[in-house]
Amino acid sequence: MRKAARAHPIYVASVSLARGGPDDVHRFEALVDLGPERRFATKGEALEHVEQAARDYIDRLLKST
């Protein structure tokens, strides 16, 4: 019996946006695709990657409106 091929994992981050700051009740949350698995040398580098993915997602949203 053949084993089913394993799908590549999907890595996502949760992004929360609020126009008036973190306490604003008008909030938008989304999961953002971070691309394929990769390792980072530092936490800062990983956070920069997540932030860039979030910015790219927001840019795509703004272009579609």
CHARMM internal coordinates of N, CA and C (Angstrom, degrees):
IC EDIT
DIST 1 N 1 CA 1.4403
DIST 1 CA 1 C 1.5270
ANGL 1 N 1 CA 1 C 108.19
DIST 1 C 2 N 1.3259
ANGL 1 CA 1 C 2 N 116.77
DIHE 1 N 1 CA 1 C 2 N 131.06
DIST 2 N 2 CA 1.4615
ANGL 1 C 2 N 2 CA 121.91
DIHE 1 CA 1 C 2 N 2 CA 178.46
DIST 2 CA 2 C 1.5136
ANGL 2 N 2 CA 2 C 110.88
DIHE 1 C 2 N 2 CA 2 C -83.61
DIST 2 C 3 N 1.3129
ANGL 2 CA 2 C 3 N 114.37
DIHE 2 N 2 CA 2 C 3 N 140.16
DIST 3 N 3 CA 1.4605
ANGL 2 C 3 N 3 CA 118.51
DIHE 2 CA 2 C 3 N 3 CA 173.78
DIST 3 CA 3 C 1.5136
ANGL 3 N 3 CA 3 C 108.76
DIHE 2 C 3 N 3 CA 3 C -80.21
DIST 3 C 4 N 1.2984
ANGL 3 CA 3 C 4 N 116.11
DIHE 3 N 3 CA 3 C 4 N 144.52
DIST 4 N 4 CA 1.4730
ANGL 3 C 4 N 4 CA 120.53
DIHE 3 CA 3 C 4 N 4 CA 176.80
DIST 4 CA 4 C 1.5235
ANGL 4 N 4 CA 4 C 108.69
DIHE 3 C 4 N 4 CA 4 C -67.06
DIST 4 C 5 N 1.3158
ANGL 4 CA 4 C 5 N 115.73
DIHE 4 N 4 CA 4 C 5 N 141.37
DIST 5 N 5 CA 1.4625
ANGL 4 C 5 N 5 CA 120.25
DIHE 4 CA 4 C 5 N 5 CA 177.33
DIST 5 CA 5 C 1.5168
ANGL 5 N 5 CA 5 C 109.36
DIHE 4 C 5 N 5 CA 5 C -64.02
DIST 5 C 6 N 1.3260
ANGL 5 CA 5 C 6 N 116.30
DIHE 5 N 5 CA 5 C 6 N 136.41
DIST 6 N 6 CA 1.4676
ANGL 5 C 6 N 6 CA 120.07
DIHE 5 CA 5 C 6 N 6 CA -179.70
DIST 6 CA 6 C 1.5169
ANGL 6 N 6 CA 6 C 109.15
DIHE 5 C 6 N 6 CA 6 C -79.64
DIST 6 C 7 N 1.2917
ANGL 6 CA 6 C 7 N 115.23
DIHE 6 N 6 CA 6 C 7 N 132.15
DIST 7 N 7 CA 1.4622
ANGL 6 C 7 N 7 CA 120.71
DIHE 6 CA 6 C 7 N 7 CA 177.19
DIST 7 CA 7 C 1.5212
ANGL 7 N 7 CA 7 C 108.84
DIHE 6 C 7 N 7 CA 7 C -73.77
DIST 7 C 8 N 1.3079
ANGL 7 CA 7 C 8 N 116.54
DIHE 7 N 7 CA 7 C 8 N 149.86
DIST 8 N 8 CA 1.4554
ANGL 7 C 8 N 8 CA 120.18
DIHE 7 CA 7 C 8 N 8 CA 176.17
DIST 8 CA 8 C 1.5159
ANGL 8 N 8 CA 8 C 108.84
DIHE 7 C 8 N 8 CA 8 C -68.28
DIST 8 C 9 N 1.3270
ANGL 8 CA 8 C 9 N 116.43
DIHE 8 N 8 CA 8 C 9 N 139.00
DIST 9 N 9 CA 1.4758
ANGL 8 C 9 N 9 CA 118.46
DIHE 8 CA 8 C 9 N 9 CA 179.60
DIST 9 CA 9 C 1.5226
ANGL 9 N 9 CA 9 C 111.13
DIHE 8 C 9 N 9 CA 9 C -66.42
DIST 9 C 10 N 1.3088
ANGL 9 CA 9 C 10 N 115.06
DIHE 9 N 9 CA 9 C 10 N 154.23
DIST 10 N 10 CA 1.4604
ANGL 9 C 10 N 10 CA 121.31
DIHE 9 CA 9 C 10 N 10 CA 176.84
DIST 10 CA 10 C 1.5182
ANGL 10 N 10 CA 10 C 106.93
DIHE 9 C 10 N 10 CA 10 C -109.56
DIST 10 C 11 N 1.3022
ANGL 10 CA 10 C 11 N 116.54
DIHE 10 N 10 CA 10 C 11 N 127.49
DIST 11 N 11 CA 1.4521
ANGL 10 C 11 N 11 CA 121.82
DIHE 10 CA 10 C 11 N 11 CA 179.99
DIST 11 CA 11 C 1.5150
ANGL 11 N 11 CA 11 C 108.93
DIHE 10 C 11 N 11 CA 11 C -105.07
DIST 11 C 12 N 1.3192
ANGL 11 CA 11 C 12 N 115.88
DIHE 11 N 11 CA 11 C 12 N 128.99
DIST 12 N 12 CA 1.4590
ANGL 11 C 12 N 12 CA 120.91
DIHE 11 CA 11 C 12 N 12 CA -178.10
DIST 12 CA 12 C 1.5264
ANGL 12 N 12 CA 12 C 110.44
DIHE 11 C 12 N 12 CA 12 C -133.48
DIST 12 C 13 N 1.3069
ANGL 12 CA 12 C 13 N 114.75
DIHE 12 N 12 CA 12 C 13 N 158.58
DIST 13 N 13 CA 1.4603
ANGL 12 C 13 N 13 CA 121.50
DIHE 12 CA 12 C 13 N 13 CA 173.33
DIST 13 CA 13 C 1.5151
ANGL 13 N 13 CA 13 C 107.11
DIHE 12 C 13 N 13 CA 13 C -127.74
DIST 13 C 14 N 1.2915
ANGL 13 CA 13 C 14 N 116.57
DIHE 13 N 13 CA 13 C 14 N 150.81
DIST 14 N 14 CA 1.4567
ANGL 13 C 14 N 14 CA 121.42
DIHE 13 CA 13 C 14 N 14 CA 176.30
DIST 14 CA 14 C 1.5216
ANGL 14 N 14 CA 14 C 108.09
DIHE 13 C 14 N 14 CA 14 C -94.37
DIST 14 C 15 N 1.3241
ANGL 14 CA 14 C 15 N 115.60
DIHE 14 N 14 CA 14 C 15 N 129.86
DIST 15 N 15 CA 1.4576
ANGL 14 C 15 N 15 CA 121.23
DIHE 14 CA 14 C 15 N 15 CA -179.71
DIST 15 CA 15 C 1.5195
ANGL 15 N 15 CA 15 C 108.44
DIHE 14 C 15 N 15 CA 15 C -119.28
DIST 15 C 16 N 1.3151
ANGL 15 CA 15 C 16 N 116.65
DIHE 15 N 15 CA 15 C 16 N 129.78
DIST 16 N 16 CA 1.4551
ANGL 15 C 16 N 16 CA 122.37
DIHE 15 CA 15 C 16 N 16 CA 179.34
DIST 16 CA 16 C 1.5228
ANGL 16 N 16 CA 16 C 108.32
DIHE 15 C 16 N 16 CA 16 C -119.43
DIST 16 C 17 N 1.3134
ANGL 16 CA 16 C 17 N 116.12
DIHE 16 N 16 CA 16 C 17 N 125.04
DIST 17 N 17 CA 1.4619
ANGL 16 C 17 N 17 CA 121.28
DIHE 16 CA 16 C 17 N 17 CA -178.98
DIST 17 CA 17 C 1.5216
ANGL 17 N 17 CA 17 C 109.56
DIHE 16 C 17 N 17 CA 17 C -118.99
DIST 17 C 18 N 1.3113
ANGL 17 CA 17 C 18 N 115.93
DIHE 17 N 17 CA 17 C 18 N 138.50
DIST 18 N 18 CA 1.4562
ANGL 17 C 18 N 18 CA 120.63
DIHE 17 CA 17 C 18 N 18 CA 176.82
DIST 18 CA 18 C 1.5211
ANGL 18 N 18 CA 18 C 108.15
DIHE 17 C 18 N 18 CA 18 C -143.57
DIST 18 C 19 N 1.3139
ANGL 18 CA 18 C 19 N 116.45
DIHE 18 N 18 CA 18 C 19 N 125.02
DIST 19 N 19 CA 1.4677
ANGL 18 C 19 N 19 CA 121.78
DIHE 18 CA 18 C 19 N 19 CA -176.25
DIST 19 CA 19 C 1.5278
ANGL 19 N 19 CA 19 C 112.19
DIHE 18 C 19 N 19 CA 19 C -58.77
DIST 19 C 20 N 1.3187
ANGL 19 CA 19 C 20 N 117.82
DIHE 19 N 19 CA 19 C 20 N -41.90
DIST 20 N 20 CA 1.4595
ANGL 19 C 20 N 20 CA 121.38
DIHE 19 CA 19 C 20 N 20 CA -175.04
DIST 20 CA 20 C 1.5145
ANGL 20 N 20 CA 20 C 114.36
DIHE 19 C 20 N 20 CA 20 C -96.52
DIST 20 C 21 N 1.3067
ANGL 20 CA 20 C 21 N 119.08
DIHE 20 N 20 CA 20 C 21 N 13.22
DIST 21 N 21 CA 1.4597
ANGL 20 C 21 N 21 CA 121.77
DIHE 20 CA 20 C 21 N 21 CA -179.01
DIST 21 CA 21 C 1.5096
ANGL 21 N 21 CA 21 C 111.45
DIHE 20 C 21 N 21 CA 21 C 108.37
DIST 21 C 22 N 1.3203
ANGL 21 CA 21 C 22 N 117.40
DIHE 21 N 21 CA 21 C 22 N 179.69
DIST 22 N 22 CA 1.4662
ANGL 21 C 22 N 22 CA 120.91
DIHE 21 CA 21 C 22 N 22 CA -173.14
DIST 22 CA 22 C 1.5281
ANGL 22 N 22 CA 22 C 114.72
DIHE 21 C 22 N 22 CA 22 C -64.97
DIST 22 C 23 N 1.3227
ANGL 22 CA 22 C 23 N 118.31
DIHE 22 N 22 CA 22 C 23 N -20.49
DIST 23 N 23 CA 1.4692
ANGL 22 C 23 N 23 CA 120.58
DIHE 22 CA 22 C 23 N 23 CA -179.78
DIST 23 CA 23 C 1.5251
ANGL 23 N 23 CA 23 C 113.33
DIHE 22 C 23 N 23 CA 23 C -93.54
DIST 23 C 24 N 1.3269
ANGL 23 CA 23 C 24 N 117.63
DIHE 23 N 23 CA 23 C 24 N 0.88
DIST 24 N 24 CA 1.4627
ANGL 23 C 24 N 24 CA 122.48
DIHE 23 CA 23 C 24 N 24 CA 179.56
DIST 24 CA 24 C 1.5290
ANGL 24 N 24 CA 24 C 109.33
DIHE 23 C 24 N 24 CA 24 C -67.15
DIST 24 C 25 N 1.3273
ANGL 24 CA 24 C 25 N 116.31
DIHE 24 N 24 CA 24 C 25 N 131.80
DIST 25 N 25 CA 1.4674
ANGL 24 C 25 N 25 CA 119.54
DIHE 24 CA 24 C 25 N 25 CA -178.79
DIST 25 CA 25 C 1.5282
ANGL 25 N 25 CA 25 C 112.20
DIHE 24 C 25 N 25 CA 25 C -76.34
DIST 25 C 26 N 1.3146
ANGL 25 CA 25 C 26 N 118.48
DIHE 25 N 25 CA 25 C 26 N -17.92
DIST 26 N 26 CA 1.4638
ANGL 25 C 26 N 26 CA 121.76
DIHE 25 CA 25 C 26 N 26 CA 177.33
DIST 26 CA 26 C 1.5232
ANGL 26 N 26 CA 26 C 107.80
DIHE 25 C 26 N 26 CA 26 C -88.26
DIST 26 C 27 N 1.3077
ANGL 26 CA 26 C 27 N 115.52
DIHE 26 N 26 CA 26 C 27 N 96.08
DIST 27 N 27 CA 1.4581
ANGL 26 C 27 N 27 CA 121.19
DIHE 26 CA 26 C 27 N 27 CA -170.74
DIST 27 CA 27 C 1.5287
ANGL 27 N 27 CA 27 C 110.07
DIHE 26 C 27 N 27 CA 27 C -124.65
DIST 27 C 28 N 1.3029
ANGL 27 CA 27 C 28 N 115.55
DIHE 27 N 27 CA 27 C 28 N 147.40
DIST 28 N 28 CA 1.4636
ANGL 27 C 28 N 28 CA 122.37
DIHE 27 CA 27 C 28 N 28 CA 176.59
DIST 28 CA 28 C 1.5205
ANGL 28 N 28 CA 28 C 107.38
DIHE 27 C 28 N 28 CA 28 C -124.38
DIST 28 C 29 N 1.3192
ANGL 28 CA 28 C 29 N 116.72
DIHE 28 N 28 CA 28 C 29 N 128.75
DIST 29 N 29 CA 1.4535
ANGL 28 C 29 N 29 CA 120.55
DIHE 28 CA 28 C 29 N 29 CA 178.01
DIST 29 CA 29 C 1.5149
ANGL 29 N 29 CA 29 C 109.39
DIHE 28 C 29 N 29 CA 29 C -124.97
DIST 29 C 30 N 1.3286
ANGL 29 CA 29 C 30 N 116.09
DIHE 29 N 29 CA 29 C 30 N 143.97
DIST 30 N 30 CA 1.4565
ANGL 29 C 30 N 30 CA 120.82
DIHE 29 CA 29 C 30 N 30 CA 179.91
DIST 30 CA 30 C 1.5222
ANGL 30 N 30 CA 30 C 109.51
DIHE 29 C 30 N 30 CA 30 C -150.77
DIST 30 C 31 N 1.3212
ANGL 30 CA 30 C 31 N 115.92
DIHE 30 N 30 CA 30 C 31 N 154.24
DIST 31 N 31 CA 1.4568
ANGL 30 C 31 N 31 CA 121.23
DIHE 30 CA 30 C 31 N 31 CA 170.86
DIST 31 CA 31 C 1.5218
ANGL 31 N 31 CA 31 C 107.21
DIHE 30 C 31 N 31 CA 31 C -92.68
DIST 31 C 32 N 1.3177
ANGL 31 CA 31 C 32 N 116.19
DIHE 31 N 31 CA 31 C 32 N 134.28
DIST 32 N 32 CA 1.4608
ANGL 31 C 32 N 32 CA 121.40
DIHE 31 CA 31 C 32 N 32 CA -175.79
DIST 32 CA 32 C 1.5210
ANGL 32 N 32 CA 32 C 108.84
DIHE 31 C 32 N 32 CA 32 C -116.59
DIST 32 C 33 N 1.3252
ANGL 32 CA 32 C 33 N 116.54
DIHE 32 N 32 CA 32 C 33 N 129.28
DIST 33 N 33 CA 1.4607
ANGL 32 C 33 N 33 CA 122.28
DIHE 32 CA 32 C 33 N 33 CA 177.93
DIST 33 CA 33 C 1.5273
ANGL 33 N 33 CA 33 C 109.01
DIHE 32 C 33 N 33 CA 33 C -68.77
DIST 33 C 34 N 1.3260
ANGL 33 CA 33 C 34 N 116.71
DIHE 33 N 33 CA 33 C 34 N 125.78
DIST 34 N 34 CA 1.4646
ANGL 33 C 34 N 34 CA 121.28
DIHE 33 CA 33 C 34 N 34 CA -179.41
DIST 34 CA 34 C 1.5147
ANGL 34 N 34 CA 34 C 113.04
DIHE 33 C 34 N 34 CA 34 C -97.24
DIST 34 C 35 N 1.3274
ANGL 34 CA 34 C 35 N 116.77
DIHE 34 N 34 CA 34 C 35 N 2.72
DIST 35 N 35 CA 1.4545
ANGL 34 C 35 N 35 CA 119.15
DIHE 34 CA 34 C 35 N 35 CA 179.57
DIST 35 CA 35 C 1.5246
ANGL 35 N 35 CA 35 C 111.41
DIHE 34 C 35 N 35 CA 35 C 85.86
DIST 35 C 36 N 1.3240
ANGL 35 CA 35 C 36 N 116.10
DIHE 35 N 35 CA 35 C 36 N -167.05
DIST 36 N 36 CA 1.4632
ANGL 35 C 36 N 36 CA 120.19
DIHE 35 CA 35 C 36 N 36 CA -176.03
DIST 36 CA 36 C 1.5330
ANGL 36 N 36 CA 36 C 112.09
DIHE 35 C 36 N 36 CA 36 C -69.92
DIST 36 C 37 N 1.3130
ANGL 36 CA 36 C 37 N 114.83
DIHE 36 N 36 CA 36 C 37 N 163.10
DIST 37 N 37 CA 1.4624
ANGL 36 C 37 N 37 CA 121.11
DIHE 36 CA 36 C 37 N 37 CA 179.24
DIST 37 CA 37 C 1.5231
ANGL 37 N 37 CA 37 C 110.60
DIHE 36 C 37 N 37 CA 37 C -60.01
DIST 37 C 38 N 1.3114
ANGL 37 CA 37 C 38 N 115.77
DIHE 37 N 37 CA 37 C 38 N 138.42
DIST 38 N 38 CA 1.4585
ANGL 37 C 38 N 38 CA 121.10
DIHE 37 CA 37 C 38 N 38 CA 174.26
DIST 38 CA 38 C 1.5208
ANGL 38 N 38 CA 38 C 109.43
DIHE 37 C 38 N 38 CA 38 C -155.61
DIST 38 C 39 N 1.2923
ANGL 38 CA 38 C 39 N 116.16
DIHE 38 N 38 CA 38 C 39 N 160.63
DIST 39 N 39 CA 1.4685
ANGL 38 C 39 N 39 CA 121.95
DIHE 38 CA 38 C 39 N 39 CA -179.86
DIST 39 CA 39 C 1.5203
ANGL 39 N 39 CA 39 C 109.23
DIHE 38 C 39 N 39 CA 39 C -107.76
DIST 39 C 40 N 1.3185
ANGL 39 CA 39 C 40 N 115.10
DIHE 39 N 39 CA 39 C 40 N 147.68
DIST 40 N 40 CA 1.4620
ANGL 39 C 40 N 40 CA 121.29
DIHE 39 CA 39 C 40 N 40 CA -179.73
DIST 40 CA 40 C 1.5235
ANGL 40 N 40 CA 40 C 109.39
DIHE 39 C 40 N 40 CA 40 C -119.23
DIST 40 C 41 N 1.3113
ANGL 40 CA 40 C 41 N 115.65
DIHE 40 N 40 CA 40 C 41 N 147.35
DIST 41 N 41 CA 1.4668
ANGL 40 C 41 N 41 CA 120.80
DIHE 40 CA 40 C 41 N 41 CA -179.13
DIST 41 CA 41 C 1.5276
ANGL 41 N 41 CA 41 C 111.44
DIHE 40 C 41 N 41 CA 41 C -72.52
DIST 41 C 42 N 1.3393
ANGL 41 CA 41 C 42 N 116.34
DIHE 41 N 41 CA 41 C 42 N -32.62
DIST 42 N 42 CA 1.4644
ANGL 41 C 42 N 42 CA 120.22
DIHE 41 CA 41 C 42 N 42 CA -176.92
DIST 42 CA 42 C 1.5235
ANGL 42 N 42 CA 42 C 110.02
DIHE 41 C 42 N 42 CA 42 C -138.90
DIST 42 C 43 N 1.3310
ANGL 42 CA 42 C 43 N 115.47
DIHE 42 N 42 CA 42 C 43 N 163.25
DIST 43 N 43 CA 1.4665
ANGL 42 C 43 N 43 CA 120.07
DIHE 42 CA 42 C 43 N 43 CA 174.41
DIST 43 CA 43 C 1.5152
ANGL 43 N 43 CA 43 C 110.04
DIHE 42 C 43 N 43 CA 43 C -63.05
DIST 43 C 44 N 1.3210
ANGL 43 CA 43 C 44 N 116.13
DIHE 43 N 43 CA 43 C 44 N -39.05
DIST 44 N 44 CA 1.4643
ANGL 43 C 44 N 44 CA 120.32
DIHE 43 CA 43 C 44 N 44 CA 179.82
DIST 44 CA 44 C 1.5131
ANGL 44 N 44 CA 44 C 112.43
DIHE 43 C 44 N 44 CA 44 C -58.90
DIST 44 C 45 N 1.3200
ANGL 44 CA 44 C 45 N 116.38
DIHE 44 N 44 CA 44 C 45 N -42.68
DIST 45 N 45 CA 1.4666
ANGL 44 C 45 N 45 CA 121.02
DIHE 44 CA 44 C 45 N 45 CA 178.70
DIST 45 CA 45 C 1.5326
ANGL 45 N 45 CA 45 C 110.58
DIHE 44 C 45 N 45 CA 45 C -63.90
DIST 45 C 46 N 1.3341
ANGL 45 CA 45 C 46 N 116.61
DIHE 45 N 45 CA 45 C 46 N -40.36
DIST 46 N 46 CA 1.4634
ANGL 45 C 46 N 46 CA 120.57
DIHE 45 CA 45 C 46 N 46 CA 178.05
DIST 46 CA 46 C 1.5251
ANGL 46 N 46 CA 46 C 110.82
DIHE 45 C 46 N 46 CA 46 C -64.74
DIST 46 C 47 N 1.3296
ANGL 46 CA 46 C 47 N 116.71
DIHE 46 N 46 CA 46 C 47 N -43.26
DIST 47 N 47 CA 1.4648
ANGL 46 C 47 N 47 CA 120.35
DIHE 46 CA 46 C 47 N 47 CA 179.42
DIST 47 CA 47 C 1.5272
ANGL 47 N 47 CA 47 C 111.44
DIHE 46 C 47 N 47 CA 47 C -65.23
DIST 47 C 48 N 1.3173
ANGL 47 CA 47 C 48 N 117.64
DIHE 47 N 47 CA 47 C 48 N -37.03
DIST 48 N 48 CA 1.4681
ANGL 47 C 48 N 48 CA 120.83
DIHE 47 CA 47 C 48 N 48 CA 176.24
DIST 48 CA 48 C 1.5210
ANGL 48 N 48 CA 48 C 110.47
DIHE 47 C 48 N 48 CA 48 C -61.62
DIST 48 C 49 N 1.3278
ANGL 48 CA 48 C 49 N 116.41
DIHE 48 N 48 CA 48 C 49 N -39.78
DIST 49 N 49 CA 1.4652
ANGL 48 C 49 N 49 CA 120.56
DIHE 48 CA 48 C 49 N 49 CA 178.97
DIST 49 CA 49 C 1.5297
ANGL 49 N 49 CA 49 C 110.69
DIHE 48 C 49 N 49 CA 49 C -63.72
DIST 49 C 50 N 1.3407
ANGL 49 CA 49 C 50 N 116.49
DIHE 49 N 49 CA 49 C 50 N -44.23
DIST 50 N 50 CA 1.4668
ANGL 49 C 50 N 50 CA 121.45
DIHE 49 CA 49 C 50 N 50 CA 179.03
DIST 50 CA 50 C 1.5280
ANGL 50 N 50 CA 50 C 109.70
DIHE 49 C 50 N 50 CA 50 C -63.84
DIST 50 C 51 N 1.3269
ANGL 50 CA 50 C 51 N 116.98
DIHE 50 N 50 CA 50 C 51 N -43.96
DIST 51 N 51 CA 1.4629
ANGL 50 C 51 N 51 CA 120.46
DIHE 50 CA 50 C 51 N 51 CA 179.96
DIST 51 CA 51 C 1.5248
ANGL 51 N 51 CA 51 C 111.16
DIHE 50 C 51 N 51 CA 51 C -62.17
DIST 51 C 52 N 1.3270
ANGL 51 CA 51 C 52 N 117.66
DIHE 51 N 51 CA 51 C 52 N -41.66
DIST 52 N 52 CA 1.4620
ANGL 51 C 52 N 52 CA 120.12
DIHE 51 CA 51 C 52 N 52 CA 179.58
DIST 52 CA 52 C 1.5227
ANGL 52 N 52 CA 52 C 111.17
DIHE 51 C 52 N 52 CA 52 C -65.66
DIST 52 C 53 N 1.3411
ANGL 52 CA 52 C 53 N 116.65
DIHE 52 N 52 CA 52 C 53 N -40.23
DIST 53 N 53 CA 1.4666
ANGL 52 C 53 N 53 CA 120.10
DIHE 52 CA 52 C 53 N 53 CA 177.33
DIST 53 CA 53 C 1.5208
ANGL 53 N 53 CA 53 C 110.32
DIHE 52 C 53 N 53 CA 53 C -61.73
DIST 53 C 54 N 1.3322
ANGL 53 CA 53 C 54 N 117.19
DIHE 53 N 53 CA 53 C 54 N -40.02
DIST 54 N 54 CA 1.4639
ANGL 53 C 54 N 54 CA 120.80
DIHE 53 CA 53 C 54 N 54 CA 178.17
DIST 54 CA 54 C 1.5215
ANGL 54 N 54 CA 54 C 111.11
DIHE 53 C 54 N 54 CA 54 C -65.98
DIST 54 C 55 N 1.3339
ANGL 54 CA 54 C 55 N 116.99
DIHE 54 N 54 CA 54 C 55 N -42.91
DIST 55 N 55 CA 1.4656
ANGL 54 C 55 N 55 CA 120.16
DIHE 54 CA 54 C 55 N 55 CA 178.78
DIST 55 CA 55 C 1.5309
ANGL 55 N 55 CA 55 C 111.35
DIHE 54 C 55 N 55 CA 55 C -63.06
DIST 55 C 56 N 1.3232
ANGL 55 CA 55 C 56 N 116.31
DIHE 55 N 55 CA 55 C 56 N -41.14
DIST 56 N 56 CA 1.4734
ANGL 55 C 56 N 56 CA 120.51
DIHE 55 CA 55 C 56 N 56 CA 177.77
DIST 56 CA 56 C 1.5268
ANGL 56 N 56 CA 56 C 110.58
DIHE 55 C 56 N 56 CA 56 C -61.76
DIST 56 C 57 N 1.3398
ANGL 56 CA 56 C 57 N 116.57
DIHE 56 N 56 CA 56 C 57 N -41.09
DIST 57 N 57 CA 1.4630
ANGL 56 C 57 N 57 CA 121.57
DIHE 56 CA 56 C 57 N 57 CA 178.58
DIST 57 CA 57 C 1.5278
ANGL 57 N 57 CA 57 C 110.64
DIHE 56 C 57 N 57 CA 57 C -62.50
DIST 57 C 58 N 1.3248
ANGL 57 CA 57 C 58 N 116.55
DIHE 57 N 57 CA 57 C 58 N -45.82
DIST 58 N 58 CA 1.4700
ANGL 57 C 58 N 58 CA 121.15
DIHE 57 CA 57 C 58 N 58 CA 179.59
DIST 58 CA 58 C 1.5226
ANGL 58 N 58 CA 58 C 110.53
DIHE 57 C 58 N 58 CA 58 C -63.19
DIST 58 C 59 N 1.3214
ANGL 58 CA 58 C 59 N 117.53
DIHE 58 N 58 CA 58 C 59 N -41.22
DIST 59 N 59 CA 1.4735
ANGL 58 C 59 N 59 CA 120.70
DIHE 58 CA 58 C 59 N 59 CA 177.26
DIST 59 CA 59 C 1.5239
ANGL 59 N 59 CA 59 C 110.92
DIHE 58 C 59 N 59 CA 59 C -59.87
DIST 59 C 60 N 1.3462
ANGL 59 CA 59 C 60 N 117.04
DIHE 59 N 59 CA 59 C 60 N -40.86
DIST 60 N 60 CA 1.4775
ANGL 59 C 60 N 60 CA 120.21
DIHE 59 CA 59 C 60 N 60 CA 178.72
DIST 60 CA 60 C 1.5287
ANGL 60 N 60 CA 60 C 109.87
DIHE 59 C 60 N 60 CA 60 C -65.13
DIST 60 C 61 N 1.3361
ANGL 60 CA 60 C 61 N 117.38
DIHE 60 N 60 CA 60 C 61 N -39.97
DIST 61 N 61 CA 1.4676
ANGL 60 C 61 N 61 CA 120.33
DIHE 60 CA 60 C 61 N 61 CA 178.09
DIST 61 CA 61 C 1.5316
ANGL 61 N 61 CA 61 C 110.78
DIHE 60 C 61 N 61 CA 61 C -61.96
DIST 61 C 62 N 1.3142
ANGL 61 CA 61 C 62 N 116.90
DIHE 61 N 61 CA 61 C 62 N -45.00
DIST 62 N 62 CA 1.4624
ANGL 61 C 62 N 62 CA 120.82
DIHE 61 CA 61 C 62 N 62 CA -177.03
DIST 62 CA 62 C 1.5248
ANGL 62 N 62 CA 62 C 111.76
DIHE 61 C 62 N 62 CA 62 C -67.59
DIST 62 C 63 N 1.3218
ANGL 62 CA 62 C 63 N 117.35
DIHE 62 N 62 CA 62 C 63 N -33.13
DIST 63 N 63 CA 1.4651
ANGL 62 C 63 N 63 CA 120.36
DIHE 62 CA 62 C 63 N 63 CA 178.36
DIST 63 CA 63 C 1.5235
ANGL 63 N 63 CA 63 C 111.90
DIHE 62 C 63 N 63 CA 63 C -68.82
DIST 63 C 64 N 1.3383
ANGL 63 CA 63 C 64 N 116.62
DIHE 63 N 63 CA 63 C 64 N -29.35
DIST 64 N 64 CA 1.4621
ANGL 63 C 64 N 64 CA 119.43
DIHE 63 CA 63 C 64 N 64 CA -176.87
DIST 64 CA 64 C 1.5163
ANGL 64 N 64 CA 64 C 112.82
DIHE 63 C 64 N 64 CA 64 C -83.68
DIST 64 C 65 N 1.3281
ANGL 64 CA 64 C 65 N 117.92
DIHE 64 N 64 CA 64 C 65 N -4.50
DIST 65 N 65 CA 1.4728
ANGL 64 C 65 N 65 CA 119.76
DIHE 64 CA 64 C 65 N 65 CA -179.20
DIST 65 CA 65 C 1.5086
ANGL 65 N 65 CA 65 C 111.51
DIHE 64 C 65 N 65 CA 65 C -104.66
END
COOR INIT
IC SEED 1 N 1 CA 1 C
IC BUILD
